[in-house]
Amino acid sequence: MKLKASLLSILFSGGLAAVLSLPGLGTAVVESNADPLPSMLEPATEHSFATRLTTRFLSSYHYRRLQLDDPMSERIFDQYIELLDPNKMYFLASDIRDLRRYQVHLDDALMSAELAPAFDIFNLYIRRVNERIDYAQQLLEGEFDFTIDENYFYDREALPWATTRAEIEDLWRQRVKNDWIGLMLAERENEDIRDTLSERYANIQRRVKEFNSQDAFQFFMNAYARSIEPHSSYMSPRLADNFEISMKLSLDGIGALLGAEGEYVSVQSIVPGGPADLDGRLQPGDRIVGVGQGQESDIQDVVGWRLDDVVDQIRGERDTTVRLQLLPAQSGSKGAMKTIDIVRNEVKLEEQAAQAHVEEIEVDGQLRRMGIIQVPVFYVDFRGRARNEPNYRSSTRDVRRLIQEMRKEGVEGIVMDLRGNGGGALDEATTMVGLFIDEGPVVQVRDASGRISVESDYEPGMAWEGPLAVLVNRHSASASEIFAAAIQDYNRGVILGEPTFGKGTVQNLFNLDDFSTNEDVRLGQVKLTMAEFFRVNGGSTQSMGVQPDIMLPSFGDPDEYGESSLDFALPWTQITRADFDALGDFAPLLPIAEQRHQNRRSSVEELTNLVEEMNEWEARSQRKSISLMASVREQEHAEAEAKRLERYGPDPDESADEQVAANEATESNSSADSGELAVDTRADDEPDVLMLESARILADLIDLDEDQHLLVHTAEPVISSSIN
């Protein structure tokens, strides 16, 4: 299972607030041999105004009204430290003791907009990261003894802070030794390992040195926001821009995915159909060394710049020209440069748009065609909709079109795949439910004053009235849960997968620039939890999530991941049921469909392999440490490889060394800004076992239903039936 995390989730009505583990902040407090950094970060003038506005919104208009006082200050302190150093790899216990002088004064700092304490902490974090990475680099110059029987405790969240410099240096010795063993198992030579790890650690240090005052401000304001509840946040102007792009699935630019590669910004991939693709001269692997605006402007050198600063230079209004000075992919660092010019235009981010395909499933010798619709996010072009543009983009519009196309393909059932869909626009969840019901309430919303409103589908008719399944997992949240819950409450379709995340709150965006008198300075936005939504049956999805009708194999304990595991999450509650009528009654079909699924778990090879992998993953996830003894690791590696070969056979296209190299490339860019486009373009060629099994279950239900019409909407009242 591939788990993705980010500093902030920027989905509108939903999204999972997760944290990217980045190195830390602060001013020097304990003795250190490291030279002080040349400059310390300080709050900018606009941060004072943004602090006052954000504090006002969070303290006065949040759904959960909490006083900004000393107890809240203690919460903020703890959350801030956790954001910076969640695995306790950088700060010492003495650092934390010293920083606690700020513990009950952060509320005063927020109310007075005096941010020196927050920046002191952040600057110390930066210093400590540099010290730790400097030491890691020094370790690479020596040798390691891999015959010593010792363990590296890599999960340190519940462990105490290191108390001495010697203790934390020994911790880093173990970390570097563990990293070395990982590459050694891939049969890398020592010098290659040394160079690879040196570059890896340099990348961490480089990213930390690129932190600016806006980064420090954003970390601190989000520590405050998440001390109230997990889904409120502050978004910097840059993050707010990326949010708008993620919602409308388009931007004005050249259509290139950019990434950090040492001191260079390089082209990771080209978006099909974008300006760069149509031009043809920009290629993956090209390194951007200079950027100019317009045909005649000077080109500014951007080597060593932050990735997002280079992105800002390349983005721009459509029909304008950007000039790029490049080191081509095939050239070395001293190779010949070339300059190209590309006219910016609209770039469609199709990777995050709804997609569909047809699967043929055999049931009792009969092939049934199942339509699969994947919806990664509930998106909408807010501005286009507000302007009443005829072709504005939205997930509901796209899904309606895909349903029409699949009707022509002769599908008998549709699986809506919402796995990993962290939310999006609340209106889109409502209108998309309307594609599968006639008319009626979809979700109830209660605001901070207790007023309850009902969001309903008012459009007569259905885009699809046939058999329906909804596939979800623990990463399906917010708007995804609204959709799945409504389909379940109406008995309109079967819910498959694992319990969803459990995010039952609604956020509104407030643009702080609307309150500014200086048009030249942007302040960012606040995402504020304003309400809680409830199912039409009266229950909340908050904390509990949506429980599937048929559980599919899943990684780990669902209770260990989700809303209920987050600090300061709202509890589950319920309100009065809305007025609605069920559209189907397929409950009698479920026991037999469940049994057929269980039979396949032990008879279909791809399912049995998946279940075995999940059980092994669960056992590994319970471990908190790993051996640093080469013989033990080699044995574990050999056993794991033997199991893989037994299940899947040898992979002729990729060696173990190539796989490690691919993982290295992924890791080296994992903390970087996603470049011009916030898109993950990596393909996964492995069969989607759970998607195929969901299609099989729906095909089973269609087979069991026969002519009873328990799975489809009819004009006549539903009469319960039984299966013999």
C-alpha positions in Angstrom: 0.0 0.0 0.0 1.3 3.4 -1.0 0.6 6.0 1.7 1.0 9.7 0.7 1.3 12.5 3.2 1.5 16.2 3.0 2.0 19.2 5.3 -1.5 20.3 4.8 -4.5 18.8 3.1 -6.1 21.6 1.1 -9.4 19.9 0.1 -12.3 22.3 0.7 -15.0 20.3 2.5 -12.7 17.5 3.4 -9.2 16.1 3.1 -7.0 14.5 5.6 -4.9 16.8 7.7 -1.6 15.0 7.7 1.9 16.1 8.4 5.1 15.6 6.3 8.0 14.8 8.6 10.4 17.5 7.9 13.4 18.5 9.9 13.1 21.3 12.6 13.4 24.9 13.8 15.0 27.3 16.4 17.7 29.3 18.2 20.7 27.8 20.0 19.9 26.8 23.6 22.5 24.1 24.4 26.2 23.9 23.7 27.1 23.2 20.1 30.2 23.0 18.0 28.3 24.0 14.9 28.7 27.5 13.5 25.6 29.6 13.8 23.6 30.0 10.7 24.4 33.3 8.8 20.9 34.7 9.4 17.9 33.9 11.5 14.4 34.0 10.2 12.2 36.9 11.5 8.5 37.6 11.0 7.6 39.8 8.1 5.4 42.9 8.6 2.4 41.3 7.0 2.5 38.4 9.4 1.3 40.7 12.2 -1.9 41.6 10.3 -2.4 38.0 9.2 -2.0 36.8 12.8 -4.6 39.2 14.1 -7.1 38.1 11.4 -6.4 34.4 11.7 -6.7 34.6 15.5 -10.0 36.4 15.2 -11.5 33.9 12.9 -10.3 30.8 14.8 -11.3 32.1 18.2 -14.7 33.7 17.2 -16.1 31.8 14.3 -14.9 28.2 14.6 -17.6 25.5 15.1 -15.8 24.6 18.4 -15.5 27.8 20.4 -12.4 27.6 22.6 -10.8 30.4 24.5 -7.3 31.4 23.7 -5.8 31.1 27.1 -2.9 29.4 28.9 -4.2 25.8 28.5 -4.7 26.5 24.8 -1.2 27.9 24.7 0.2 24.6 26.1 -1.7 22.7 23.4 -0.2 25.0 20.7 3.3 24.5 22.0 2.9 20.7 21.9 1.4 20.7 18.5 4.2 23.0 17.2 6.9 20.8 18.5 5.2 17.7 17.0 4.9 19.4 13.6 8.6 20.2 13.6 10.1 17.0 15.1 7.5 14.3 15.2 10.0 11.4 15.6 12.3 13.2 18.1 15.3 13.1 15.8 16.5 16.7 16.1 15.7 18.4 19.5 17.3 17.4 22.7 15.4 17.1 26.0 17.3 20.2 27.2 16.1 22.1 24.1 12.5 21.2 25.0 13.0 22.2 28.6 14.4 25.5 27.6 11.7 26.2 25.0 9.0 25.5 27.6 9.6 29.1 28.8 7.2 29.9 25.9 4.7 27.3 26.7 2.1 29.5 28.4 2.9 32.6 26.4 2.0 31.6 22.9 -1.6 32.8 23.4 -0.2 36.2 24.3 2.0 36.1 21.2 -1.0 35.4 19.0 -3.2 38.1 20.6 -0.5 40.7 20.4 0.8 39.5 17.0 4.3 39.4 18.5 5.7 36.3 16.9 9.3 36.2 18.3 8.7 33.1 20.4 7.4 31.1 17.4 10.4 32.2 15.3 12.9 31.4 18.1 11.6 27.9 18.2 11.7 27.6 14.4 15.2 28.9 14.2 16.4 26.4 16.8 14.8 23.7 14.7 16.8 24.8 11.6 20.0 24.8 13.6 19.4 21.4 15.1 18.7 19.9 11.7 21.9 21.3 10.3 23.9 19.9 13.2 22.4 16.4 12.9 22.9 16.3 9.1 26.5 17.6 9.5 27.1 14.7 11.9 25.5 12.2 9.5 27.8 13.4 6.7 30.8 13.0 9.0 29.7 9.4 9.7 29.9 8.6 6.0 33.6 9.2 6.1 34.2 6.3 8.5 33.3 2.6 8.5 30.5 0.6 10.2 30.8 -2.8 12.1 27.8 -4.8 10.8 28.6 -7.8 13.1 27.4 -6.0 16.3 24.1 -7.3 17.6 22.1 -4.0 18.0 18.7 -2.7 17.1 17.7 0.7 15.7 14.4 2.0 17.2 13.1 3.9 14.1 9.7 4.7 15.6 10.5 7.2 18.4 7.2 8.9 18.8 6.4 7.4 22.2 10.0 7.4 23.3 11.6 10.2 25.4 13.8 12.9 23.9 17.5 12.2 23.8 19.1 13.7 26.9 22.7 14.3 25.7 24.6 15.1 22.6 26.3 11.7 22.8 22.9 10.0 22.9 21.4 11.7 19.9 24.6 11.2 18.0 24.4 7.5 18.7 20.8 7.6 17.4 22.0 9.2 14.2 24.9 6.7 13.9 22.2 3.9 14.0 20.1 5.7 11.4 23.0 6.2 9.0 24.0 2.5 9.6 20.5 1.4 8.8 20.4 3.5 5.6 23.7 2.0 4.6 22.4 -1.6 5.2 19.4 -0.9 3.0 21.6 0.0 0.0 24.1 -2.8 0.8 21.3 -5.4 0.5 20.8 -4.1 -3.0 24.4 -5.0 -3.7 25.6 -1.4 -4.1 29.4 -0.8 -3.8 30.6 1.1 -0.8 31.5 4.3 -2.7 28.2 4.3 -4.4 26.4 3.9 -1.1 28.5 6.7 0.4 27.7 9.0 -2.5 24.0 8.2 -2.5 23.6 8.8 1.2 25.6 12.0 1.1 23.3 13.3 -1.5 20.2 12.2 0.4 21.3 14.0 3.6 22.4 17.1 1.6 18.9 17.2 0.1 17.4 17.3 3.6 19.8 20.1 4.6 19.2 22.0 1.4 15.4 22.0 1.9 15.7 23.2 5.5 18.0 26.0 4.5 15.4 27.0 1.9 12.8 27.7 4.7 11.7 31.3 4.8 9.7 33.4 7.2 6.5 32.5 5.4 7.2 28.8 6.1 7.8 29.4 9.8 4.7 31.5 10.0 2.6 28.8 8.3 3.9 26.1 10.6 3.1 28.1 13.7 -0.4 29.2 12.6 -1.2 25.6 11.8 -0.1 24.5 15.2 -2.7 26.9 16.6 -5.4 25.8 14.2 -4.9 22.1 14.8 -5.0 22.7 18.6 -8.7 23.5 18.1 -9.5 20.5 15.8 -7.7 18.7 13.0 -9.2 20.2 9.9 -8.8 24.0 10.3 -5.7 25.5 8.9 -3.9 28.5 7.6 -2.9 28.5 4.0 -0.1 30.7 2.7 -0.7 32.7 -0.5 1.2 30.0 -2.5 -0.7 27.2 -0.9 -4.0 29.0 -1.5 -3.1 29.2 -5.2 -2.4 25.5 -5.4 -5.7 24.8 -3.7 -7.6 26.7 -6.4 -5.7 24.8 -9.0 -6.6 21.5 -7.4 -10.2 22.4 -7.4 -10.6 23.5 -11.0 -8.1 21.0 -12.4 -6.4 23.6 -14.6 -3.8 26.4 -14.5 -2.1 28.8 -16.8 1.4 27.7 -17.5 3.5 25.5 -19.8 2.5 22.0 -18.6 5.5 20.5 -17.0 6.0 18.6 -13.7 9.1 20.0 -12.0 11.2 18.7 -9.2 14.3 19.5 -7.2 17.5 17.8 -8.4 20.4 19.1 -6.3 20.9 22.7 -7.0 18.8 22.5 -10.2 15.1 22.4 -10.9 14.5 19.7 -13.4 11.7 18.6 -15.6 10.1 15.4 -14.3 7.5 14.9 -17.0 5.5 16.8 -19.6 1.7 17.0 -19.4 0.1 15.6 -22.5 -1.6 18.2 -24.6 0.0 21.2 -22.7 2.0 24.0 -24.3 5.4 22.3 -23.6 4.1 19.0 -25.1 2.9 20.8 -28.3 6.1 22.7 -28.6 8.2 19.6 -28.3 11.5 21.1 -27.3 11.3 20.7 -23.5 12.1 17.2 -22.4 12.1 15.2 -19.1 15.5 15.4 -17.5 16.2 19.0 -18.7 17.5 21.2 -16.0 16.3 24.8 -15.8 19.1 27.3 -15.1 17.4 30.5 -16.1 13.9 32.0 -16.6 12.9 35.2 -18.5 9.6 36.9 -19.0 8.6 37.8 -22.6 10.7 37.7 -25.8 13.1 40.5 -25.0 13.6 40.3 -21.2 16.8 39.3 -19.5 17.1 35.8 -18.3 17.5 35.5 -14.5 19.7 32.7 -13.2 17.7 30.3 -10.9 20.3 27.8 -10.0 20.0 27.2 -6.2 16.5 28.7 -6.0 13.7 27.1 -4.1 11.6 24.9 -6.3 8.4 26.8 -5.7 10.1 30.1 -6.4 11.1 28.8 -9.9 7.6 27.5 -10.4 6.2 31.0 -9.7 8.5 32.4 -12.4 7.3 29.8 -15.0 3.6 30.1 -14.2 1.8 33.1 -15.6 -1.1 34.5 -17.6 -2.1 32.6 -20.7 -0.9 33.9 -24.1 2.3 35.3 -22.5 5.8 34.0 -23.2 8.3 32.5 -20.8 11.9 32.0 -21.9 13.8 29.0 -20.3 17.5 28.5 -20.3 18.2 24.8 -20.1 20.9 22.3 -19.6 19.6 19.4 -21.7 19.2 16.0 -20.1 22.0 14.5 -22.1 24.4 17.3 -21.2 26.7 17.3 -18.1 26.9 20.2 -15.7 29.3 21.9 -18.0 27.5 21.1 -21.2 26.1 23.5 -23.7 23.0 25.4 -22.7 20.1 26.2 -24.9 17.3 28.7 -24.7 13.7 28.1 -25.7 10.5 30.2 -25.5 7.0 28.8 -24.8 3.7 30.6 -24.9 1.7 29.9 -21.8 -1.8 28.5 -22.1 -4.4 26.6 -20.0 -3.1 23.2 -18.8 -5.7 20.6 -17.9 -4.8 18.4 -14.9 -6.5 15.2 -16.2 -4.6 13.0 -13.8 -6.9 14.2 -11.0 -10.1 14.1 -13.1 -12.7 11.4 -12.9 -11.7 8.4 -15.2 -13.7 5.3 -16.3 -13.1 1.9 -17.9 -15.0 -1.3 -18.3 -14.1 -4.7 -16.7 -15.5 -8.0 -18.0 -16.3 -10.3 -15.0 -17.3 -13.9 -15.4 -20.0 -15.3 -13.1 -21.2 -18.9 -13.6 -19.8 -18.9 -17.1 -21.5 -15.7 -18.1 -19.5 -12.5 -18.8 -20.9 -9.3 -17.3 -19.6 -5.9 -18.2 -18.9 -3.7 -15.1 -18.2 0.0 -15.4 -15.5 1.4 -13.1 -15.5 5.2 -12.4 -12.6 6.5 -10.3 -13.1 9.9 -8.7 -9.8 11.1 -7.0 -11.4 14.3 -5.6 -14.7 16.2 -5.7 -13.6 19.2 -7.8 -15.2 22.2 -9.3 -14.0 25.4 -11.0 -15.5 27.8 -8.4 -14.8 30.9 -10.5 -16.2 29.4 -13.7 -19.4 28.3 -11.9 -19.8 31.8 -10.3 -19.4 33.4 -13.7 -21.9 30.9 -15.1 -19.5 29.8 -17.8 -21.2 27.2 -19.9 -18.3 24.7 -19.9 -16.9 25.1 -16.4 -15.3 21.9 -15.0 -16.8 19.8 -12.2 -16.6 16.2 -11.0 -20.4 15.7 -11.3 -20.4 16.9 -14.9 -17.5 14.6 -15.8 -19.1 11.6 -14.1 -22.4 12.2 -15.9 -20.6 12.2 -19.2 -18.7 9.0 -18.2 -22.0 7.3 -17.3 -23.4 8.2 -20.7 -20.4 6.7 -22.4 -20.6 3.5 -20.4 -24.3 3.1 -21.2 -23.2 2.9 -24.8 -20.6 0.2 -23.8 -23.5 -1.9 -22.4 -22.4 -2.0 -18.8 -24.7 -3.8 -16.3 -23.4 -2.2 -13.2 -21.2 0.6 -12.0 -18.6 0.7 -9.3 -17.8 4.2 -8.0 -14.2 4.0 -6.8 -13.6 6.6 -4.0 -10.5 5.1 -2.5 -8.0 7.7 -1.5 -10.5 10.5 -2.2 -10.0 12.9 0.7 -12.9 15.1 -0.1 -13.5 18.3 -2.0 -16.4 20.6 -2.7 -19.5 19.8 -0.6 -21.8 20.8 -3.4 -20.2 18.3 -5.7 -20.9 15.4 -3.3 -24.6 16.5 -3.2 -25.0 16.8 -7.0 -23.1 13.6 -7.6 -25.5 11.7 -5.3 -28.2 13.2 -7.5 -26.9 11.2 -10.4 -28.1 8.0 -8.7 -31.3 9.1 -6.9 -34.4 10.8 -8.2 -34.9 13.7 -5.7 -34.4 14.0 -2.0 -32.2 15.0 0.9 -28.5 14.1 0.7 -26.8 15.5 3.8 -27.8 17.5 6.8 -25.6 20.3 8.1 -25.6 21.8 11.6 -23.8 25.1 12.2 -22.2 26.4 15.5 -25.5 27.9 16.7 -27.3 24.5 16.3 -29.3 25.5 13.2 -29.8 22.5 10.8 -30.1 22.8 7.1 -30.6 20.1 4.5 -28.7 19.9 1.2 -30.9 18.1 -1.3 -31.0 16.9 -4.9 -33.7 18.7 -6.7 -33.1 17.4 -10.2 -35.7 14.8 -11.3 -34.5 11.6 -12.8 -31.2 9.6 -12.5 -28.2 9.4 -14.8 -27.8 5.8 -13.7 -30.7 3.8 -12.2 -29.0 0.4 -12.4 -26.9 -1.7 -10.0 -24.3 0.4 -8.1 -21.4 -0.3 -5.7 -19.2 2.3 -3.9 -15.6 1.2 -3.1 -14.0 3.1 -0.2 -11.1 2.8 2.1 -9.7 4.5 5.3 -8.4 7.4 3.1 -11.9 8.1 1.8 -13.0 11.2 3.7 -15.4 14.1 4.0 -17.2 14.6 0.7 -16.5 10.9 -0.1 -18.3 9.9 3.1 -21.2 12.1 2.3 -21.6 10.3 -1.0 -21.1 6.8 0.4 -23.4 7.5 3.4 -26.3 8.8 1.2 -26.0 5.9 -1.2 -26.1 3.5 1.8 -29.0 5.2 3.6 -31.1 5.2 0.4 -30.2 1.5 -0.1 -29.2 2.7 -3.5 -26.0 0.7 -3.7 -23.7 -1.6 -1.8 -20.7 -0.1 0.1 -17.5 -2.1 -0.2 -14.0 -1.8 1.3 -13.1 -0.7 4.8 -14.4 1.9 7.2 -13.9 5.4 5.9 -11.8 8.1 7.6 -14.6 9.6 9.7 -14.3 13.3 8.9 -17.8 14.8 9.4 -17.0 18.5 9.5 -17.4 21.3 6.9 -14.8 23.9 6.2 -15.2 27.4 4.7 -12.4 29.4 3.2 -11.8 33.0 4.2 -9.5 35.1 2.1 -7.5 37.3 4.4 -6.6 39.6 1.4 -10.3 40.8 1.5 -9.5 42.5 4.8 -6.2 44.0 3.7 -5.7 47.7 2.7 -2.4 46.8 0.9 -3.1 45.3 -2.5 0.6 44.6 -3.0 0.9 42.2 -0.1 -1.0 38.9 0.1 -1.9 37.4 3.4 -3.2 33.9 2.6 -6.4 32.2 3.5 -7.9 30.5 6.6 -9.7 27.2 6.3 -12.2 27.2 9.1 -14.4 24.4 10.4 -17.9 26.0 10.5 -20.3 23.1 10.7 -20.8 19.4 11.0 -22.7 17.3 8.6 -25.0 14.4 9.3 -26.4 11.5 7.3 -30.0 11.6 6.2 -30.6 8.8 8.7 -29.5 11.2 11.5 -26.2 9.7 12.3 -22.8 11.5 11.8 -19.9 10.2 9.8 -17.7 12.1 12.3 -15.2 9.8 14.0 -17.1 6.6 13.1 -17.0 6.9 9.3 -19.1 4.9 6.9 -19.1 1.1 7.7 -19.1 -1.1 4.5 -21.8 -3.6 3.8 -19.1 -6.0 2.8 -15.6 -5.7 4.2 -12.7 -6.2 1.9 -9.1 -7.1 2.9 -7.3 -4.1 4.4 -3.9 -3.1 5.8 -3.8 -2.8 9.5 -6.4 -2.0 12.1 -8.8 0.7 10.8 -9.2 2.1 14.3 -5.5 3.1 14.3 -5.9 5.4 11.4 -8.6 8.0 10.9 -10.4 10.8 12.6 -10.8 9.0 15.9 -7.0 8.8 16.1 -6.4 12.5 15.7 -5.8 15.0 18.5 -8.8 17.1 19.5 -11.2 15.5 16.9 -14.9 16.1 17.5 -16.9 13.2 18.9 -19.6 11.2 17.1 -23.2 12.4 17.6 -26.6 12.3 15.9 -29.6 14.4 15.1 -33.2 13.7 13.8 -33.6 11.6 10.7 -34.5 13.5 7.5 -37.6 12.7 5.5 -36.6 10.2 2.7 -37.6 6.8 1.3 -35.3 3.9 0.6 -34.9 3.0 -3.1 -33.8 -0.6 -2.8 -33.8 -3.6 -0.5 -30.8 -5.8 -1.4 -30.1 -6.8 2.2 -31.3 -10.4 1.6 -28.7 -10.7 -1.2 -25.7 -9.7 1.0 -25.1 -12.9 3.0 -24.6 -15.0 -0.1 -22.5 -12.3 -1.9 -20.4 -12.1 1.3 -19.9 -15.9 1.3 -18.9 -15.9 -2.4 -16.3 -13.2 -1.6 -15.0 -15.2 1.3 -14.7 -18.3 -0.9 -12.6 -16.3 -3.4 -10.3 -15.1 -0.6 -9.1 -18.7 -0.3 -9.3 -19.8 -3.9 -8.4 -16.8 -6.2 -4.6 -16.5 -6.2 -4.4 -12.7 -6.5 -6.7 -12.4 -3.4 -4.9 -15.0 -1.3 -1.6 -13.3 -2.1 -3.0 -9.9 -1.2 -4.3 -11.2 2.2 -1.0 -12.8 2.9 0.8 -9.6 2.1 -1.5 -7.7 4.4 -0.9 -10.1 7.2 2.8 -9.7 6.8 2.5 -6.0 6.6 0.5 -6.0 9.8 3.2 -8.0 11.6 5.9 -5.6 10.3 3.9 -2.6 11.3 3.9 -3.7 14.9 7.7 -3.6 15.0 9.3 -0.4 16.4 12.9 -1.4 15.7 15.1 -3.2 13.2 18.3 -5.2 13.5 21.6 -3.5 12.4 23.4 -6.8 12.2 24.1 -7.6 8.5 23.6 -11.4 8.8 20.1 -10.9 10.3 19.1 -8.3 7.7 20.4 -10.5 4.9 18.4 -13.4 6.1 15.2 -11.3 6.4 15.9 -9.9 2.9 16.4 -13.4 1.5 13.2 -14.7 3.1 11.1 -11.8 1.8 12.6 -12.2 -1.7 11.8 -15.9 -1.7 8.2 -15.2 -0.7 7.9 -12.6 -3.5 9.3 -15.0 -6.1 7.0 -17.8 -4.9 4.0 -15.5 -5.4 4.9 -13.6 -8.5 7.9 -15.1 -10.1 11.0 -13.1 -11.3 10.5 -9.7 -12.7 12.5 -9.6 -16.0 12.2 -5.9 -16.3 13.6 -4.7 -13.0 16.5 -5.8 -10.8 16.6 -5.3 -7.1 19.2 -2.6 -7.7 17.0 -0.8 -10.1 14.1 -0.9 -7.6 16.2 0.6 -4.9 17.3 3.3 -7.4 13.7 4.1 -8.1 12.9 4.3 -4.4 15.9 6.6 -3.9 14.6 8.9 -6.6 11.1 8.9 -5.0 12.5 9.6 -1.6 14.8 12.4 -2.7 11.9 14.3 -4.0 9.3 13.3 -1.4 9.6 16.6 0.5 9.8 18.8 -2.5 7.1 21.0 -3.8 5.3 19.2 -6.6 6.4 21.8 -9.1 4.3 23.6 -11.6 1.6 21.0 -11.4 0.4 19.3 -8.2 0.1 15.9 -9.9 1.4 12.4 -9.2 2.2 11.0 -12.6 3.7 7.7 -11.4 1.9 4.7 -13.0 1.2 1.5 -11.2 1.1 -1.4 -13.6 0.1 -4.0 -11.0 -3.5 -5.3 -11.2 -5.9 -3.6 -8.9 -7.1 -6.6 -6.9 -9.6 -4.8 -4.7 -11.2 -3.0 -7.7 -11.6 -6.3 -9.6 -13.0 -7.9 -6.5 -15.5 -5.1 -6.1 -16.6 -5.6 -9.7 -17.0 -9.4 -9.0 -19.1 -8.7 -5.9 -21.4 -6.4 -7.8 -21.6 -9.0 -10.6 -22.6 -11.6 -7.9 -25.3 -9.3 -6.7 -26.7 -8.8 -10.2 -26.7 -12.6 -10.6 -28.5 -13.1 -7.3 -31.0 -10.4 -8.0 -32.2 -11.8 -11.3 -35.6 -10.2 -11.9 -36.4 -9.1 -8.4 -35.1 -5.6 -9.0 -33.8 -5.2 -5.5 -30.7 -3.4 -6.8 -32.4 -0.9 -9.0 -34.8 2.0 -8.5 -38.4 1.4 -9.6 -41.5 3.5 -9.5 -43.3 0.9 -7.4 -42.7 0.5 -3.6 -39.9 -1.8 -2.7 -41.1 -5.2 -1.3 -38.6 -7.2 0.7 -37.6 -10.6 -0.6 -35.6 -13.5 0.6 -33.1 -15.7 -1.0 -33.4 -19.5 -0.5 
